[in-house]
Amino acid sequence: MTGFGYTLMTEQSGPKELVTYAVGAEKAGFDFAVSSDHYSPWLTSQGHSPYAWTVLGAVAQATESIELMTYVTCPTMRYHPAVVAQKAATLQILSDGRFTLGLGSGENLNEHVVGAGWPGVDKRQDMLVEAIQIIRELLAGGLVEWQGEHYRVDSARLWDLPDVPLPIAVAVSGDKSIEKFASIADHMIAVAPEKVLVNGWRHVRNMAAGSPSESRVIGQIPICWDPDQQKAIDRAHDQFRWFAGGWSVNADLPTTAGFSAATQFVRPEDVADSIPCGPDLDAIVESVRPYWEAGFSDIALVQIGDESLDAFLAEAAGPLLEKLRAAAKVK
C-alpha cells in the first residue's frame, strides 16, 4: 500500500512547534514524517530554520511508531560524512529503528555558509557518492581510514551502532544521478512524479544487484489546505512561490534575497495553478494521484504555513488520509 507522510518543514516552524506537529501527525495517522535540513529558509517570510537533527532527536522521543526521515541531508560540505554517519546512527537508536537517512547533493542556500564555495552539479554528485561510501563503511562498525578524492577520514569508528540496519535514500533528478546512486542507496527520493525516473531506478538496481531487496520510491508535494481558499492562495504565494523556480534554479541561489528577487513576478494565480489551495480535499487527492500512478511507494505532504498547521492536523489530516488511501487502492 502507498504510504503517506507529513513534512516537518524546518523553514516555516520553530523547534518546539515541529515536535508538537510530529506528535500530531502520528495521532492523525500519517505513516512517516520527513524533515528538511536547512541552514536558511527559502524566503524571509517563512522565518525559521532550526537544526533538524536536534529536532529529530526530540521527535524520536516524543513519538512512538511514525517512521522518520531526513528529506534531505547534504553530507558533503556543511557536514562531513563521518559526522553524518555518527548522528544518523544515534538517531536510529533513539527512534528504535524508525529512521531512514535521506541524502542529496544540497543547495547553495544552505551549504555556502561554511565558506567552501559551491561546486558544479557533477562534482557535487561525485562528492555525494564518496560520502555515501564513507557512511556505509562507518555503519559497518569497523575502524575507518579513508583517503579519497574529496574526503579524508582518520581512525574513525562509530561506538554506538543501531541494532536495526540504517536505510539510505538518495535524491535523484535524471539519468545521470540514477546511474550514480541506484546501486549504492536503498531507496529513491524525487520531487517530480515521473514514471521514467522510477523505471530507470529499478532498471539500474536490477542490473547491478540481480534481485535486490524492495526499494521504496519517496516523493513530496506541497499543499495549502484552508477553509478559506483565497487565504490559502495568499499564504502559498507568500511562503512557497520559490517552488516555481524548479530544482535546477533552487539548488544554485545563495540567499533568501536571491529567491525573493527571482520570484518577484510569480503571481498568486501562478502558485494556485501548481499547488492545491483551499478546503477541497478531493482536489488535493487529485494533485497527489500522479505520484502513485508513476510508481511512488511513499508520498510526503507539505502543508504550507505554520499558522495553519494546528487546524490542518486537527480537522483536515484524518479525512484527507482516508481519501488518499481509498484512492490509492484503485490504481
PyMOL commands that set and color helices and strands:
alter all, ss='L'
color gray80, all
select helices_A, chain A and resi 15-28+52-62+81-94+108-114+121-139+175-181+195-209+229-245+247-250+256-262+268-274+281-293+306-329
alter helices_A, ss='H'
color red, helices_A
select strands_A, chain A and resi 3-8+32-35+67-70+99-103+144-147+152-156+168-171+187-189+217-225+277-278+298-303
alter strands_A, ss='S'
color yellow, strands_A
deselect
rebuild
show_as cartoon
